[in-house]
Each structure stands twice: as C-alpha cells, then as structure tokens.
C-alpha cells in the first residue's frame, strides 16, 4: 500500500486522500445545492473517514462553499483547508481570471472572513491572469503572506515553465492541475512536482465514465478486483506518485464512503501497468 500521508511544505501533515468540496454547490457550481443534498453532513463524514485536507475556492457558489465549510468544520482542529481565488463568476459555469492585485487581496480577505480564520493554510491562485504581469499577481500574494494572512501558496492549472517563473518570486508548495486515468497532459508537471517535493492535487481525479461501461478498459479490472471504477481510479493515483493528493468530490454520502475506501486498496504491478496504458493523452 502507498504511503498515505504527505508533509505539505514539511509543515502540514495531511492524509493524501482528501475531499474536494465543489460539488456541494448548485448546478453550474452556482448557489446552494439541491434540497436533497446535506453539505454539512457530507463534510463532517469526509473528515470522520480520514479526509483532513479539504479543497475549496471562493468561486464555488461563489462564496457558498466556504460558508458551508465554516459551518460544518470550524474550528478545523487537525484539518487543513485549502482555498483558491483569482476568478470572477458572472454566472453558472462562467469563469474569468482576474489577477489584479487589488482583486486578489479582496479574495484573500473575504476568504479569511468566510472561513473565520486569521490565516489560510494553503491559498492557491485559481488561474494565472495572462492580462496582468505575473510579478504583480504573485507580489500581492507574497505581501499577504508576509502579513501572516496566508501560510502557504499554491498554483492551479499551470505549465512547468509557468511554475518555474513563479518559483523565482515565491515558494510554491502545491499545484492543482487536471489529471486522471484518461487525461495525463500534465504528466511533465507531475514529474517536476516530484523533483521539487511539491504536492500535486489532481482535479477531476475520477474520470472513468466510458472506461467502466461494458467493454470498457476498466471492466475486466473491476471484475478481477471487485473494486468500483472510482476506487480503481483513486487507488491508481495514490500509487502513481508519492506527491499525489487526490481530492474526489461528491454530493452523495454513499459515493463518499466508496471513494474513501480507495485508500485501503493496493493494486498489483500488473494492474498498474494495465491502467498506465489506458490514457491516449500523455505528452511525448
């Protein structure tokens, strides 16, 4: 079984299988969830099952998600809350980067208020804004860090070159990029994070839909192991790299229970090789 803990920045020990809270919002990641979803119960159950790393963003709702986390988990005893900022949400499923320093400062101040903390353990720039100099964006964040409002900084959806550029300006402890069984276009970023001992947070970690259908690539592995497609996808991620920090999200208690059991699974070398061969989206 893979080592299931990670020392983020050699400072915060977290369980590598965390929980991504985005799906506790409404359709289009907008507003409150449907009436049948109990976000407070799901967040508390995630922690009971061992998730002490909770990922959110001010853009989820917007604001709704951070409010839910405060209500469910404050004062966060032993729990690391990672949030993000730097996107504007005009409406459902609309996301626009905004890296103006004054806006980033506002994002951090409002997250501090909603989460009811004096310092955010991990604050991640949701996207680098191509319209604003990187030095201006990171400068605003390191200023907030020096003021004690941010403990550690992370980035989201970046290339290796972008990460290296930012590292000249600040210490980066995490990267959150799209990565899963099907889409490994960030493989080079993962390898760089391994070299640098930077936590790699794969968003959309369970992308096994078509793979799990009759005749799909996961069907024989599911039959052989008795595990679900989601469990296999998450177990593969955990064994893939010691810096991998999956944050599967769900609004279903049943799916949450299923996902968290992935931490107990050890896949054989043969099955890992089969899973490694699935993706058609790996950079040369």
Protein Blocks (a to p, Z undefined) as FASTA:
>chain_A
ZZfbdcehhlaccdfbdcdfklmpcehiiajddfklcfklmmmmmmmnopabdcddfkgo
ghmlmmmmmmmmogoioiacdddehiacfbghiacddfbfklmmmmmmmmmmmnopabdf
bacdfbacfkbcfklmmmmmmmmmmnopafbdcdehiafklmmmmmmmoccfbdcddddf
klcmlmmmmmmmmmnopacddehkbccklmmpghiaklmmmmmnopafklmmmmmmmmmp
mkbccddddfbfklmmmmmmmmmpccdfklmmmmmmmpccdcZZ
